[in-house]
Structures are given as C-alpha cells and as structure tokens.
Amino acid sequence: EVQLVESGGGLVQAGGSLRLSCAASGFTFDDYAIGWFRQAPGKEREGVSCISSSDGSTYYADSVKGRFTLSSDNAKNTMYLQMNNLKPEDTAVYYCAAAESCIVIVTTTRDYESLPYDYWGQGTQVTVSS
C-alpha cells in the first residue's frame, strides 16, 4: 500500500521556523519527482518546491525562495521542508506529493484536479500568526 504521511505542521509566529517531514512507503523516491504543494482556502493550489528524479535539480516557488529548503533522505524514503522566516501568507495546508515530473508538483493553479500527481498525502496545517 502506498502512503505519504506528513508531519511537523503547527502554529508559529511570523519570522519563526517549522520543519515539515514526509515519510513515504510502498514506492521508492528514486523513481519520482518529489516535493510539496500548499492549499489555502479560496486560493490557488500553489506548488512550493520539488526535487527532480532525473538530475536532482531543486525548484522553488518565487514566494518561498531563500526561505524554504527542500531535502530528501532517499535511504529513509523521507523528505523534509525547512521553512524559515515564515510569513502569514504561508498559512496553508501543506501536502507532499510524488509525480512523473516536477512540472506537475510546482504548478500553481485553481484547476488542481487535473494535475496528474501519482501520490500525495493527507496534508499538514501550517498557520503563521502576525
């Protein structure tokens, strides 16, 4: 059975930090692009970050560049999103996902039901207070 389980969300003040984790089972990270997207009520689904399986390149949304760092431990099938200098606009449910390409994961759209993720988790809430 394939599972992606996120953890590490919570409530933090603006300027603070959180580290999200995503533990995967039932498939191998090496075979997929892996990363995070987020969803806030009434807003577009925003692709946050992704690591390409083809060359290891890492992509970040402009809104998080310089503040968020994506890493993975493929031996543990676990990835992490270190989030620093958090802002109220980072408030959202964060999901980890796997797909054939980072193009899927980093896409920002309201038409998210059409995005061909292979796997995704249940999400973890991140709330940043001002």
N, C-alpha and C positions, 0 to 999 in steps of 0.2 A: 504494500500500500504506500502510495506517495503522500508525504506530508511535508509541509513547510510550517514551522512554528516560530512566530516572532515573540520577542520579549524585550524588556528594557524601557518601554514607554512610561510616561508619567507626567506629573505636573512640575514645571520648573519656571523660575523667574526669567525674564528677559536677560540675556547675557550669560545664562547658565549653559550647562552641557548635559547631554544624555548619550548613552551608547546603546544602540539597538543591536540585538542579535537575531539571527535567523538560522535555525537548525533544520537541516533537510534530511529526509530518509526516503528510501525507495527509488532514488535515482542518484546519479553522480554529477556533481557540479561541473566536472571537466567537460561534459558533453553539451553544456548550455551556456548562453549568456545569462548572467545572474545580476540582480540588482533590486532597487526599491522604487516604488511609486507612492504617492500620497493622495489622499482624497479628503477634502474639507466640504462640509455641507454647502450646497449651492454653487460650488466652484468646479472648474475643470479638474479632471484627473491629471495630476502633474507627475511626469517622470522625473525622478530625483537623481538617480545615479545607477551606473551599470558597469560591469566588467565583461569585456568581450571574451568569448571562449576561443576565438581564432588567434588573437595576438596579445591578449592580456591588457589591451587598452582600457582605460577607465574614463567614463564620461560623467559629467556633472551638469545639472541644470544651472543656468546662469544665476538663478536666485540663491543657489547654495554654494557656488564656487568659493573656495577659500575658507569656508566654514565647516563643511562636511567632508569626511574622508571614508571611502568605502574600502574594505579589505576582506579577504577571504582566507580561510584555512581549509583547503580542499581535502586534506587528510582527515579532517573532522567533519567535512561537509557542512561547514558553518561559515556564515558571512556576518560582517559587522558594519554598522554605520555609526561612526563617531560624529556627533553633532555638537559643534561649539558655537559660542556667541549666538545662541538661539534668539529668534525674534517672534513676536506674537503672530506674525503671518506664517510662521512654520507650523502653527497649530493644525493638526490633521490626524487622520488615521493613516499609519504607515504600513505598507504591505511589502513583503519580499516576494520576488517572482523569478521564474526561470522561463526563458523563451529561446527560440532559434537565433534571434539576433537582438542586439541592444536597441535597434531601431524600435522594436516593439515596446521595450521597457521604458525608454526615455521619451516616448511620445507623450505630448500633453494634448488632451482632447476632451470634449464632452461626450464624444461618441465612443466611449471606452468599451462598450460591449462588443465592438467589432475587433478589438485588439486580440491577436492570437497568442495570448500567453499559453505556455504549456502547463505551468503550475503556479499557484500563488497561495499565500497563507491567509489566515483569518484577520490579520491586522493587529496593530497595537496603537493605542491612543497616545498622542503627544500633545500636551497642552502647555503653551507658553504664556504666562501672565505678564502684563506690562507693569 
